[in-house]
Amino acid sequence: MPTYKAPVEDVQFLLNDVFHVERYDNLPGFADASPDVVEAILSEAAKFAEEVLAPLNRVGDLEGCTRHPDGRVSTPKGFKEAYKQLCDGGWLGLSAPAEYGGQGLPATLNTCVSEFLISANMAFAMYSGLVQGAVSAILIHGDDAQKKTFLPKMVAGEWAGTMNLTEPHCGTDLGLLRTKAAPQPDGSYKITGTKIFISGGEQDLTDNIIHLVLARIDGAPAGTKGISLFVVPKMSLKPDGTLAGPNGVSCGSIEHKMGIHGNSTCVMNYEDATGWLVGEANRGLNAMFTMMNHARLGVGLQGLALSEVAYQNAATYAKERLQGRALNGPAYPDKPADPIIVHPDIRRVLMSIRAFNEAARALVLWMALNGDVAHRSEDAKAREASDDLMGLLTPVIKGVLTDTGFANTVLAQQVFGGHGYIAEHGMEQFVRDARIAMIYEGANGIQALDLVGRKLPKDGGRAIMAFFAEVQSYMKDHASDAALKPYLDPLGKALGHLQQATMWFMQNAMKAPDNAGAGATDYMHLFGLVALGYMWCRIVEAANAKLANGANGNADRLKTKLVTGRFFVERLLPETAAHLARIEAGAKSTMELPVEAF
Amino acid sequence: MPTYKAPVEDVQFLLNDVFHVERYDNLPGFADASPDVVEAILSEAAKFAEEVLAPLNRVGDLEGCTRHPDGRVSTPKGFKEAYKQLCDGGWLGLSAPAEYGGQGLPATLNTCVSEFLISANMAFAMYSGLVQGAVSAILIHGDDAQKKTFLPKMVAGEWAGTMNLTEPHCGTDLGLLRTKAAPQPDGSYKITGTKIFISGGEQDLTDNIIHLVLARIDGAPAGTKGISLFVVPKMSLKPDGTLAGPNGVSCGSIEHKMGIHGNSTCVMNYEDATGWLVGEANRGLNAMFTMMNHARLGVGLQGLALSEVAYQNAATYAKERLQGRALNGPAYPDKPADPIIVHPDIRRVLMSIRAFNEAARALVLWMALNGDVAHRSEDAKAREASDDLMGLLTPVIKGVLTDTGFANTVLAQQVFGGHGYIAEHGMEQFVRDARIAMIYEGANGIQALDLVGRKLPKDGGRAIMAFFAEVQSYMKDHASDAALKPYLDPLGKALGHLQQATMWFMQNAMKAPDNAGAGATDYMHLFGLVALGYMWCRIVEAANAKLANGANGNADRLKTKLVTGRFFVERLLPETAAHLARIEAGAKSTMELPVEAF
């Protein structure tokens, strides 16, 4: 059975020493999040994740969800009780506004907690993650009545939330969607259509489920400009907000899938279900993007979270499993064999995962802090800058953290040899669970296109120029720091590759957009490596500063940062050159074959 | 439901036009394999794979194997009948010696057929692949009585074969094994111990199962030098060779695993089971390596075979699924959306897989031909050269074809978006099935170590020097071929990286072997890219020659080779630089952290 230990200290190091969270105290909610409050919250969350959720992870995989003939869906044994604990602990409302029952703490803190929950039990954490996404969307786009009706119950966890976008014939291309909304005299709409791949579409955890549904109002334009967003509760509500009876929403079937068995993936049938318009008519995609962006960062976090728990178990196994001898002679001559962690190829695997995880966590928290600035700051310029950075980095975090996170679960599984392939060790479940994160909320190829086709050129390239400027000014500010030079030099080289690739797109993709399309995924990963390399410089800088200040008993842990960061720049960062070479090869050989040759 | 179409024409092109199989006609069996015989055999095999085995693939995954309380194991519905068809068709004995009932055809032809069977149904093909491996081992190491007793039944398919190496506490490090062999007065041994991960250890396909078992004779030295190989039939034999009664072998349980559910992975308990020594006492590892090398090439082939079938299904889906529009305007304005194959990122995926598959198939067949030379040639120098090349390339084929083959199944799954994650489309099964190939028959990290630590320095580097000489003389011979230059130049650069890496090991790993260990996996992949790049040059050369000769109506197909080869050198080959950079980084940051830091 795999185990999990939440990286509480690493999160605190990032918040306090790398990102100096106290500098954000002018934002609402941050002053309440003093270091001791943060420590208490993280410790409690860790305990809940480690002791309640982690033991249910394999149960959830084995048992899966069951749809009963009447359309009800049961979640795996223990999920209901754990979900109640989650709600009772107030975890769903950690960063929700106080007026709806939340604690108003930084969303950044919620991100830290989410990593723990996902590592412990991804299928479970999806239920709560989707509620939080739906809360965001209603908060921003809903009217006062909708907020008052839905948010308190959702923040408390009594009601869940879902996103309903995909239909059988349309996933990425939402312009094709067919679900209809017929206006009613009372201002509501009758929603009719079929949605697929709806995570948590039906379950037995909550009394009600608030579905956010994309549909086309009768007579609306074809394509994406005729799509509206509706809120459709599973159970109709009486005027006082209590449950009336079933609305016309039902789960037609649940999918048999590769992983995340503990989460019900439903086909949802809407038959004249009553719903209400959220935001403006025909502007549904806009509203849904609020939820999508929240969800995309959450999905990136899933990549990291599974990479982390897979790493932990591989490291433990590598220290325990005795097999063979170190290449330069027995390390433990008294034992029948050495633990496999003495072998450089095993170390390579462990270090590769770790060097990614620690920087990925930094990147996620940096983005989360920018999210808090974008949503809470009173300074319009600061909001704009943070919003730019988030827009630019959301596809990078979603695409790179899930691609690499998945690859890392495969690497970690490999450490177990044949035992990694056997279900009872749990490593293969991490691989199966992590796989979905590369697909949903926009398959990673779409993330890459979003980055290259939309985010790069947006506002005349303002966001990418600001990113370059930030990294360059950091390098300039620390140019005389000799201890940082071995990290800064490779970062500079990698940044050069990213700039060259950006320039190449500007020169070659305007007239021939396939040149951008064919290089998009490589560009996304090149970008990710630069962003992670930048994070490593900031981590090493912080570790050095702390070491110079006496390290507070943490010297050993801080020194690991220096080594792991060096591994990153020596072993993972050189990949930027290969990405650049592929981008500069252009689209010709990619696109040249006629369709019938495939 | 996924479908499969065996690449018969591609195999014929490789045999006839790239490798000029007629030049091998001096070897036993090759003259019988005239082009029309080969065509007939490949077509029959294709039909069997496509029509009988492929439809059972998903059945096998869903149903899996069942162990009954009495220790019997049932394979999935339909496997038994299909296995009988396989045996009746003579497929098991295609390249086995005529004196044991085989057809004596080239082993190369058997390799071609095996790819088809594996693509169609990997779990099924493992049963027959293991019989063939056991036949090889007994052919080479068994005595006459053993050959006479076992081989005719095994070649006919009436009896199966297995390899029994792993024990709960020892996989890679066989020196730790504990299974005992007690000598008996009649010359037999009583075998006692527990073996795990035994593929096909028990099944209902055959009347008897011939287990090849590693065990330690009482009083033998500790470590790998005290291990002997035994043949242990599941059913004891009467003196006339017919079945007597059960021997002391039983299946204690079967594993629940990530994939290959149709193949029973057994814990095998030996309790005073009667066995006979195969080959010399204490030289069991040697004998087992015959089987292992056969099996390693077979496992490499699994990587290719799953990459191929996954590619085919992704290509079909990409041509059918309508979603979005081409970047430079609608390609099919009359349809509601374009098929996703118009998108460069989808093309990138398909081309990446295909550019690997076609060269990997060439590499496998080139090795298979060398195998036939090594086993059948009367020319001692030719045998030595082929044996050297096989020794060198076996870990490369096993490691690179399974790592990349698995990665390709993941890429192909991605083309399906959310549908790729759903079991009914079958793409996720390819991923789960392909995953094991990176692990068994020596995890890929072990292949890399075998390459770097054993195969490179062997005989003073004779094999690697011969490989370099072969590629260099090819490049020299074709230096004036302008049409080949765009392929030769990148190959030359990649070869330079490989030579530089080899030199780096010579200079840095003698005294510090961790430097070799930390770079081994990168070296293996660097080697693989060079070998595949070399194959692409030979493929393109052959395609150009055929095009110049009128192409025989195949011009379109031959031209795809030119484009796909260019994609390979532009998009996949540049990775060699990153591998070299990682190798030259050495072991320091990989090994520096203390064990307790993990």
HADDOCK unambig.tbl for C-alpha pairs under 7 A between the chains (distance, minus, plus):
assign (segid A and resid 170 and name CA) (segid B and resid 323 and name CA) 6.92 0.50 0.50
assign (segid A and resid 172 and name CA) (segid B and resid 323 and name CA) 6.83 0.50 0.50
assign (segid A and resid 173 and name CA) (segid B and resid 323 and name CA) 5.35 0.50 0.50
assign (segid A and resid 173 and name CA) (segid B and resid 324 and name CA) 5.35 0.50 0.50
assign (segid A and resid 255 and name CA) (segid B and resid 422 and name CA) 6.62 0.50 0.50
assign (segid A and resid 256 and name CA) (segid B and resid 422 and name CA) 5.92 0.50 0.50
assign (segid A and resid 256 and name CA) (segid B and resid 423 and name CA) 5.65 0.50 0.50
assign (segid A and resid 257 and name CA) (segid B and resid 421 and name CA) 5.70 0.50 0.50
assign (segid A and resid 257 and name CA) (segid B and resid 422 and name CA) 4.26 0.50 0.50
assign (segid A and resid 257 and name CA) (segid B and resid 423 and name CA) 4.94 0.50 0.50
assign (segid A and resid 258 and name CA) (segid B and resid 421 and name CA) 5.60 0.50 0.50
assign (segid A and resid 258 and name CA) (segid B and resid 422 and name CA) 6.28 0.50 0.50
assign (segid A and resid 258 and name CA) (segid B and resid 423 and name CA) 6.26 0.50 0.50
assign (segid A and resid 258 and name CA) (segid B and resid 428 and name CA) 6.19 0.50 0.50
assign (segid A and resid 315 and name CA) (segid B and resid 598 and name CA) 5.92 0.50 0.50
assign (segid A and resid 323 and name CA) (segid B and resid 170 and name CA) 6.91 0.50 0.50
assign (segid A and resid 323 and name CA) (segid B and resid 172 and name CA) 6.83 0.50 0.50
assign (segid A and resid 323 and name CA) (segid B and resid 173 and name CA) 5.35 0.50 0.50
assign (segid A and resid 324 and name CA) (segid B and resid 173 and name CA) 5.32 0.50 0.50
assign (segid A and resid 327 and name CA) (segid B and resid 513 and name CA) 5.99 0.50 0.50
assign (segid A and resid 327 and name CA) (segid B and resid 514 and name CA) 6.38 0.50 0.50
assign (segid A and resid 328 and name CA) (segid B and resid 513 and name CA) 6.48 0.50 0.50
assign (segid A and resid 344 and name CA) (segid B and resid 514 and name CA) 6.07 0.50 0.50
assign (segid A and resid 344 and name CA) (segid B and resid 517 and name CA) 5.14 0.50 0.50
assign (segid A and resid 344 and name CA) (segid B and resid 518 and name CA) 4.75 0.50 0.50
assign (segid A and resid 344 and name CA) (segid B and resid 590 and name CA) 6.90 0.50 0.50
assign (segid A and resid 344 and name CA) (segid B and resid 591 and name CA) 6.63 0.50 0.50
assign (segid A and resid 345 and name CA) (segid B and resid 445 and name CA) 6.29 0.50 0.50
assign (segid A and resid 345 and name CA) (segid B and resid 517 and name CA) 5.88 0.50 0.50
assign (segid A and resid 345 and name CA) (segid B and resid 518 and name CA) 5.41 0.50 0.50
assign (segid A and resid 347 and name CA) (segid B and resid 590 and name CA) 6.03 0.50 0.50
assign (segid A and resid 347 and name CA) (segid B and resid 591 and name CA) 6.64 0.50 0.50
assign (segid A and resid 348 and name CA) (segid B and resid 518 and name CA) 6.40 0.50 0.50
assign (segid A and resid 348 and name CA) (segid B and resid 590 and name CA) 5.77 0.50 0.50
assign (segid A and resid 351 and name CA) (segid B and resid 590 and name CA) 6.55 0.50 0.50
assign (segid A and resid 414 and name CA) (segid B and resid 439 and name CA) 6.86 0.50 0.50
assign (segid A and resid 417 and name CA) (segid B and resid 439 and name CA) 5.77 0.50 0.50
assign (segid A and resid 417 and name CA) (segid B and resid 443 and name CA) 6.36 0.50 0.50
assign (segid A and resid 418 and name CA) (segid B and resid 439 and name CA) 6.11 0.50 0.50
assign (segid A and resid 418 and name CA) (segid B and resid 440 and name CA) 6.60 0.50 0.50
assign (segid A and resid 421 and name CA) (segid B and resid 257 and name CA) 5.71 0.50 0.50
assign (segid A and resid 421 and name CA) (segid B and resid 258 and name CA) 5.61 0.50 0.50
assign (segid A and resid 421 and name CA) (segid B and resid 436 and name CA) 6.75 0.50 0.50
assign (segid A and resid 422 and name CA) (segid B and resid 255 and name CA) 6.63 0.50 0.50
assign (segid A and resid 422 and name CA) (segid B and resid 256 and name CA) 5.93 0.50 0.50
assign (segid A and resid 422 and name CA) (segid B and resid 257 and name CA) 4.27 0.50 0.50
assign (segid A and resid 422 and name CA) (segid B and resid 258 and name CA) 6.29 0.50 0.50
assign (segid A and resid 423 and name CA) (segid B and resid 256 and name CA) 5.63 0.50 0.50
assign (segid A and resid 423 and name CA) (segid B and resid 257 and name CA) 4.94 0.50 0.50
assign (segid A and resid 423 and name CA) (segid B and resid 258 and name CA) 6.28 0.50 0.50
assign (segid A and resid 428 and name CA) (segid B and resid 258 and name CA) 6.20 0.50 0.50
assign (segid A and resid 436 and name CA) (segid B and resid 421 and name CA) 6.75 0.50 0.50
assign (segid A and resid 439 and name CA) (segid B and resid 414 and name CA) 6.86 0.50 0.50
assign (segid A and resid 439 and name CA) (segid B and resid 417 and name CA) 5.77 0.50 0.50
assign (segid A and resid 439 and name CA) (segid B and resid 418 and name CA) 6.10 0.50 0.50
assign (segid A and resid 440 and name CA) (segid B and resid 418 and name CA) 6.59 0.50 0.50
assign (segid A and resid 443 and name CA) (segid B and resid 417 and name CA) 6.36 0.50 0.50
assign (segid A and resid 445 and name CA) (segid B and resid 345 and name CA) 6.30 0.50 0.50
assign (segid A and resid 513 and name CA) (segid B and resid 327 and name CA) 6.02 0.50 0.50
assign (segid A and resid 513 and name CA) (segid B and resid 328 and name CA) 6.49 0.50 0.50
assign (segid A and resid 514 and name CA) (segid B and resid 327 and name CA) 6.39 0.50 0.50
assign (segid A and resid 514 and name CA) (segid B and resid 344 and name CA) 6.08 0.50 0.50
assign (segid A and resid 517 and name CA) (segid B and resid 344 and name CA) 5.15 0.50 0.50
assign (segid A and resid 517 and name CA) (segid B and resid 345 and name CA) 5.91 0.50 0.50
assign (segid A and resid 518 and name CA) (segid B and resid 344 and name CA) 4.76 0.50 0.50
assign (segid A and resid 518 and name CA) (segid B and resid 345 and name CA) 5.41 0.50 0.50
assign (segid A and resid 518 and name CA) (segid B and resid 348 and name CA) 6.41 0.50 0.50
assign (segid A and resid 560 and name CA) (segid B and resid 593 and name CA) 6.59 0.50 0.50
assign (segid A and resid 563 and name CA) (segid B and resid 589 and name CA) 5.84 0.50 0.50
assign (segid A and resid 566 and name CA) (segid B and resid 589 and name CA) 6.40 0.50 0.50
assign (segid A and resid 567 and name CA) (segid B and resid 589 and name CA) 5.18 0.50 0.50
assign (segid A and resid 567 and name CA) (segid B and resid 590 and name CA) 6.51 0.50 0.50
assign (segid A and resid 570 and name CA) (segid B and resid 582 and name CA) 6.60 0.50 0.50
assign (segid A and resid 570 and name CA) (segid B and resid 585 and name CA) 6.13 0.50 0.50
assign (segid A and resid 571 and name CA) (segid B and resid 582 and name CA) 5.11 0.50 0.50
assign (segid A and resid 574 and name CA) (segid B and resid 578 and name CA) 5.58 0.50 0.50
assign (segid A and resid 574 and name CA) (segid B and resid 581 and name CA) 6.69 0.50 0.50
assign (segid A and resid 575 and name CA) (segid B and resid 578 and name CA) 5.46 0.50 0.50
assign (segid A and resid 578 and name CA) (segid B and resid 574 and name CA) 5.58 0.50 0.50
assign (segid A and resid 578 and name CA) (segid B and resid 575 and name CA) 5.46 0.50 0.50
assign (segid A and resid 578 and name CA) (segid B and resid 578 and name CA) 6.62 0.50 0.50
assign (segid A and resid 581 and name CA) (segid B and resid 574 and name CA) 6.69 0.50 0.50
assign (segid A and resid 582 and name CA) (segid B and resid 570 and name CA) 6.63 0.50 0.50
assign (segid A and resid 582 and name CA) (segid B and resid 571 and name CA) 5.13 0.50 0.50
assign (segid A and resid 585 and name CA) (segid B and resid 570 and name CA) 6.13 0.50 0.50
assign (segid A and resid 589 and name CA) (segid B and resid 563 and name CA) 5.86 0.50 0.50
assign (segid A and resid 589 and name CA) (segid B and resid 566 and name CA) 6.41 0.50 0.50
assign (segid A and resid 589 and name CA) (segid B and resid 567 and name CA) 5.16 0.50 0.50
assign (segid A and resid 590 and name CA) (segid B and resid 344 and name CA) 6.90 0.50 0.50
assign (segid A and resid 590 and name CA) (segid B and resid 347 and name CA) 6.04 0.50 0.50
assign (segid A and resid 590 and name CA) (segid B and resid 348 and name CA) 5.77 0.50 0.50
assign (segid A and resid 590 and name CA) (segid B and resid 351 and name CA) 6.56 0.50 0.50
assign (segid A and resid 590 and name CA) (segid B and resid 567 and name CA) 6.50 0.50 0.50
assign (segid A and resid 591 and name CA) (segid B and resid 344 and name CA) 6.63 0.50 0.50
assign (segid A and resid 591 and name CA) (segid B and resid 347 and name CA) 6.63 0.50 0.50
assign (segid A and resid 593 and name CA) (segid B and resid 560 and name CA) 6.60 0.50 0.50
assign (segid A and resid 598 and name CA) (segid B and resid 315 and name CA) 5.90 0.50 0.50
